[in-house]
Amino acid sequence: MLPAPALVLAAFSAACIPAGSALAAARWPRRSPAAAIVLWQALGLGWGLAAVGALAALSASDARSGVAGGAFALASRVLGGAHAVAGPRRLVAWTIGLRLLALAAGLVLLLLLCWILVAAFYAVIRARRRQHILLSLLAHGDPKVPGALVVDHPAATAYCVPGLRSRIVISAGALDLLDQDELAAVLAHERAHLRERHDLVLLPFAALLRAFRWVSVAREAEAAVSLLVEMHADDRALRHRPARELATALLRVGAAGWVHAPAGALAVADGEVAARVSRLLRPDPKLPAPALALVAVVAVGAVAVPAALLTLPF
């Protein structure tokens, strides 16, 4: 007899946590950042479906059968004491109470996850609005960087502001520091961020980090995905510019903090700069097709398994 859906969903949700830690520590994602990003997204979505689904399945479980039924009966006997043997009604009452508690917990978790995403999206929209207002007052065009805006600041900085009115912003310090080829590599990197909509990729992980900052896997996931989107943008930039141009630009401005967040708050750490430069100058081979196929199967399974279990009758 197959385990109850609630038990399988709970086990799946719990397994996503060590799986996320293992993925954050793995080296292979740097060989194919795009595939690893897809896997991270699938893992996060699968965890959310499984966590909410486990509570929903528990609330709908039949108290007369399976693991859930045994748990409800045991709770009734423990809490009911000596009167439990005379209380079929008490068993039903405890069953209904525990079901309602599981249902409420599932609804709270679902609403919490939705609220986290909505609040993070609203915060990003507000930050972008402030950025556009500041840029309209402080930024100007420059023929050295066509299609970008320049702010008169001595620190070497480059970042993009995604959205309907997307912008690439470069500081005067970066113009003074980088030569024309390096500036072109920087522009290619930032255009890749805008085309790939990496802001939307990072949004759910940044939202979870804000809500669960004390959870180590949330910190690991956000840091890992942030680095992967930078590496993915590097790969897209290499389609137009040589690797050495982007590597030297990174080395020149890395110490000053090359910024890529829409709100201008995500600076590249020294370790990340070293990892990206090493990857650009001494690239590892991309994952072979069978490995990419395996990653795709795991990503599909991470979402399909909890989604399929949620469709089963409880």
C-alpha positions as CSV (number, residue, x, y, z in Angstrom):
1,M,0.0,0.0,0.0
2,L,1.4,3.4,-1.0
3,P,2.1,5.9,1.7
4,A,-0.5,8.6,2.4
5,P,0.0,11.7,0.1
6,A,0.5,13.8,3.2
7,L,3.4,11.7,4.4
8,V,5.0,11.7,0.9
9,L,4.6,15.5,0.5
10,A,6.0,16.2,4.0
11,A,9.0,14.0,3.2
12,F,9.5,15.7,-0.2
13,S,9.3,19.1,1.5
14,A,11.9,18.1,4.1
15,A,14.2,16.6,1.5
16,C,14.3,20.0,-0.5
17,I,16.2,21.6,2.4
18,P,19.4,19.4,2.3
19,A,19.0,19.2,-1.5
20,G,19.2,23.0,-1.6
21,S,22.3,23.1,0.6
22,A,23.9,20.4,-1.6
23,L,23.2,22.4,-4.7
24,A,24.6,25.5,-3.2
25,A,27.9,23.7,-2.4
26,A,28.2,21.9,-5.8
27,R,30.7,23.0,-8.4
28,W,28.9,21.9,-11.5
29,P,26.4,24.8,-11.6
30,R,29.2,27.1,-12.6
31,R,29.8,25.1,-15.8
32,S,26.1,25.6,-16.9
33,P,24.6,28.5,-14.9
34,A,21.4,28.5,-16.9
35,A,20.6,24.9,-16.2
36,A,21.4,25.4,-12.5
37,I,19.1,28.4,-12.3
38,V,16.2,26.4,-13.7
39,L,16.9,23.7,-11.1
40,W,17.0,26.2,-8.3
41,Q,13.6,27.6,-9.4
42,A,12.1,24.2,-9.7
43,L,13.4,23.2,-6.3
44,G,11.9,26.3,-4.7
45,L,8.6,25.9,-6.4
46,G,8.5,22.2,-5.5
47,W,9.2,22.9,-1.9
48,G,6.4,25.4,-1.7
49,L,3.9,23.0,-3.3
50,A,5.0,20.1,-1.1
51,A,4.9,22.1,2.2
52,V,1.5,23.6,1.6
53,G,0.2,20.4,0.0
54,A,1.3,18.2,3.0
55,L,-0.7,20.3,5.4
56,A,-3.7,20.3,3.0
57,A,-3.5,16.6,2.6
58,L,-3.2,16.0,6.3
59,S,-6.3,18.1,6.9
60,A,-8.3,16.0,4.4
61,S,-6.9,12.6,5.5
62,D,-9.3,9.9,6.6
63,A,-9.0,9.4,10.3
64,R,-10.0,5.7,10.0
65,S,-7.1,4.6,7.8
66,G,-3.5,5.0,7.2
67,V,-0.8,6.9,9.0
68,A,-3.0,9.9,9.5
69,G,-5.7,7.8,11.1
70,G,-3.2,6.2,13.5
71,A,-1.8,9.6,14.5
72,F,-5.3,11.0,15.2
73,A,-6.3,7.9,17.2
74,L,-3.1,8.0,19.2
75,A,-3.5,11.7,19.9
76,S,-7.1,11.1,21.0
77,R,-6.1,8.3,23.4
78,V,-3.2,10.3,24.9
79,L,-5.2,13.5,25.4
80,G,-8.4,11.7,26.3
81,G,-6.9,9.6,29.1
82,A,-9.0,7.0,30.7
83,H,-12.2,8.2,29.0
84,A,-10.8,7.6,25.5
85,V,-12.2,4.1,25.3
86,A,-15.7,5.4,25.8
87,G,-15.4,8.2,23.4
88,P,-16.0,7.5,19.7
89,R,-17.3,11.0,19.6
90,R,-14.2,12.3,21.3
91,L,-12.1,10.6,18.6
92,V,-14.1,12.4,16.0
93,A,-13.8,15.7,17.8
94,W,-10.0,15.4,18.1
95,T,-9.8,14.3,14.5
96,I,-11.8,17.3,13.3
97,G,-9.8,19.6,15.5
98,L,-6.4,18.4,14.2
99,R,-7.7,18.5,10.6
100,L,-8.8,22.1,11.1
101,L,-5.4,22.9,12.7
102,A,-3.6,21.4,9.7
103,L,-5.8,23.2,7.3
104,A,-5.3,26.5,9.1
105,A,-1.5,26.0,9.1
106,G,-1.6,25.2,5.3
107,L,-3.6,28.4,4.6
108,V,-1.3,30.5,6.7
109,L,1.8,29.1,5.0
110,L,0.2,29.7,1.5
111,L,-0.8,33.3,2.4
112,L,2.6,33.9,3.9
113,L,4.5,32.8,0.8
114,C,2.1,34.9,-1.4
115,W,2.5,37.9,0.8
116,I,6.3,37.6,0.8
117,L,6.3,37.6,-3.0
118,V,3.8,40.5,-3.3
119,A,5.7,42.6,-0.7
120,A,9.0,42.0,-2.4
121,F,7.6,42.9,-5.8
122,Y,6.0,46.1,-4.4
123,A,9.4,47.0,-2.8
124,V,11.2,46.5,-6.1
125,I,8.6,48.7,-7.9
126,R,9.1,51.5,-5.4
127,A,12.9,51.2,-5.6
128,R,12.7,51.4,-9.4
129,R,10.5,54.4,-9.3
130,R,13.0,56.2,-7.0
131,Q,15.8,55.2,-9.3
132,H,14.0,56.6,-12.4
133,I,13.4,59.9,-10.5
134,L,17.0,60.2,-9.4
135,L,18.3,59.3,-12.9
136,S,16.1,61.9,-14.5
137,L,17.7,64.5,-12.2
138,L,21.3,63.3,-12.1
139,A,22.1,61.2,-15.1
140,H,23.0,62.1,-18.7
141,G,24.0,60.5,-21.9
142,D,27.6,60.1,-23.1
143,P,28.9,59.0,-26.5
144,K,31.4,56.7,-24.9
145,V,28.6,54.4,-23.7
146,P,25.7,54.6,-26.2
147,G,22.4,53.5,-24.8
148,A,23.5,54.0,-21.2
149,L,23.2,56.8,-18.7
150,V,26.1,58.3,-16.8
151,V,26.0,59.6,-13.2
152,D,28.8,61.9,-12.0
153,H,30.2,59.8,-9.2
154,P,33.9,59.0,-8.6
155,A,33.3,55.4,-7.6
156,A,33.5,52.9,-10.4
157,T,30.0,51.4,-10.6
158,A,27.8,49.8,-13.3
159,Y,24.3,48.5,-12.8
160,C,21.0,48.1,-14.6
161,V,17.4,49.1,-13.8
162,P,15.0,46.5,-15.3
163,G,11.4,47.1,-16.2
164,L,9.3,48.7,-18.9
165,R,11.8,51.7,-18.9
166,S,14.9,49.7,-18.5
167,R,18.2,51.6,-18.1
168,I,21.9,50.8,-17.9
169,V,23.8,53.2,-15.6
170,I,27.5,53.7,-15.4
171,S,29.4,56.1,-13.1
172,A,31.9,58.7,-14.3
173,G,34.5,56.8,-12.2
174,A,33.9,53.7,-14.4
175,L,34.3,55.8,-17.5
176,D,37.7,57.1,-16.3
177,L,38.9,53.7,-15.2
178,L,37.9,51.5,-18.1
179,D,39.0,51.7,-21.7
180,Q,36.5,51.5,-24.6
181,D,36.7,47.7,-25.1
182,E,36.1,47.1,-21.4
183,L,33.2,49.5,-21.4
184,A,31.7,47.6,-24.3
185,A,32.1,44.3,-22.3
186,V,30.3,45.9,-19.3
187,L,27.5,47.1,-21.5
188,A,27.1,43.6,-23.0
189,H,27.0,42.1,-19.6
190,E,24.3,44.5,-18.4
191,R,22.2,44.1,-21.5
192,A,22.2,40.4,-20.9
193,H,20.8,41.0,-17.4
194,L,18.0,43.1,-19.0
195,R,17.2,40.6,-21.8
196,E,17.2,37.6,-19.5
197,R,15.1,39.4,-16.9
198,H,17.4,38.3,-14.1
199,D,15.5,40.6,-11.7
200,L,12.6,38.2,-11.9
201,V,14.8,35.2,-11.4
202,L,16.3,36.8,-8.2
203,L,13.0,38.1,-6.8
204,P,11.6,35.0,-5.1
205,F,15.0,34.1,-3.6
206,A,15.5,37.6,-2.3
207,A,12.0,37.6,-0.9
208,L,12.5,34.3,1.0
209,L,15.8,35.7,2.3
210,R,14.1,38.8,3.7
211,A,11.4,36.6,5.4
212,F,13.7,33.7,6.6
213,R,17.0,35.4,7.1
214,W,17.8,33.1,10.0
215,V,17.4,30.0,7.8
216,S,20.8,29.0,6.4
217,V,19.4,27.4,3.2
218,A,17.6,30.7,2.4
219,R,20.9,32.5,2.6
220,E,22.7,29.9,0.6
221,A,20.1,29.9,-2.1
222,E,20.1,33.6,-2.5
223,A,23.9,33.8,-2.7
224,A,24.1,30.9,-5.1
225,V,21.5,32.2,-7.5
226,S,22.9,35.7,-7.4
227,L,26.3,34.4,-8.5
228,L,24.8,32.2,-11.1
229,V,22.9,35.0,-12.8
230,E,26.1,37.0,-12.9
231,M,27.9,34.0,-14.5
232,H,25.0,33.6,-16.9
233,A,25.2,37.2,-17.9
234,D,29.0,36.8,-18.4
235,D,28.3,33.9,-20.8
236,R,25.8,36.0,-22.8
237,A,28.3,38.9,-22.9
238,L,31.0,36.5,-24.3
239,R,28.9,36.1,-27.4
240,H,29.8,39.7,-28.3
241,R,33.0,40.5,-26.5
242,P,36.3,38.6,-25.7
243,A,36.6,37.1,-22.3
244,R,39.7,39.1,-21.5
245,E,37.9,42.4,-21.9
246,L,35.2,41.4,-19.4
247,A,37.7,39.9,-17.0
248,T,39.9,43.0,-16.9
249,A,36.8,45.2,-16.4
250,L,35.8,43.0,-13.5
251,L,39.2,43.2,-11.9
252,R,39.4,47.0,-12.3
253,V,36.0,47.7,-10.7
254,G,35.5,44.6,-8.5
255,A,37.2,46.2,-5.5
256,A,34.9,49.2,-5.8
257,G,31.7,47.0,-6.0
258,W,30.2,46.4,-9.4
259,V,26.5,46.8,-8.7
260,H,23.7,44.9,-10.5
261,A,20.6,45.2,-8.3
262,P,17.7,47.4,-9.5
263,A,17.8,49.1,-6.1
264,G,21.6,49.6,-6.4
265,A,22.3,47.5,-3.3
266,L,23.9,44.3,-4.4
267,A,27.7,44.7,-4.5
268,V,30.0,42.0,-5.9
269,A,32.2,40.5,-3.2
270,D,35.9,39.8,-3.7
271,G,35.4,36.1,-3.7
272,E,32.7,36.3,-6.4
273,V,34.9,38.5,-8.6
274,A,37.7,36.0,-8.3
275,A,35.4,33.1,-9.2
276,R,34.0,34.9,-12.2
277,V,37.4,36.1,-13.5
278,S,38.9,32.6,-13.0
279,R,35.9,31.1,-14.9
280,L,36.3,33.6,-17.7
281,L,40.0,33.1,-18.2
282,R,40.2,29.4,-17.5
283,P,36.7,28.1,-18.4
284,D,35.6,24.6,-17.5
285,P,33.8,22.6,-20.2
286,K,30.1,22.9,-20.3
287,L,28.0,20.1,-19.0
288,P,27.5,17.4,-21.6
289,A,24.0,16.8,-23.1
290,P,23.2,13.8,-21.0
291,A,24.0,15.7,-17.8
292,L,21.8,18.6,-19.0
293,A,19.1,16.1,-19.7
294,L,19.4,14.7,-16.2
295,V,19.2,18.2,-14.7
296,A,16.0,18.9,-16.8
297,V,14.5,15.6,-15.6
298,V,15.2,16.4,-11.9
299,A,13.8,20.0,-12.3
300,V,10.6,18.7,-13.9
301,G,10.3,16.0,-11.2
302,A,10.8,18.5,-8.4
303,V,7.6,20.3,-9.6
304,A,5.7,17.4,-11.1
305,V,5.9,15.1,-8.1
306,P,4.2,17.4,-5.5
307,A,1.8,18.7,-8.2
308,A,0.8,15.2,-9.1
309,L,0.3,14.2,-5.4
310,L,-1.9,17.2,-4.9
311,T,-4.3,15.9,-7.6
312,L,-4.7,12.5,-5.8
313,P,-7.8,12.0,-3.7
314,F,-7.0,12.3,-0.1
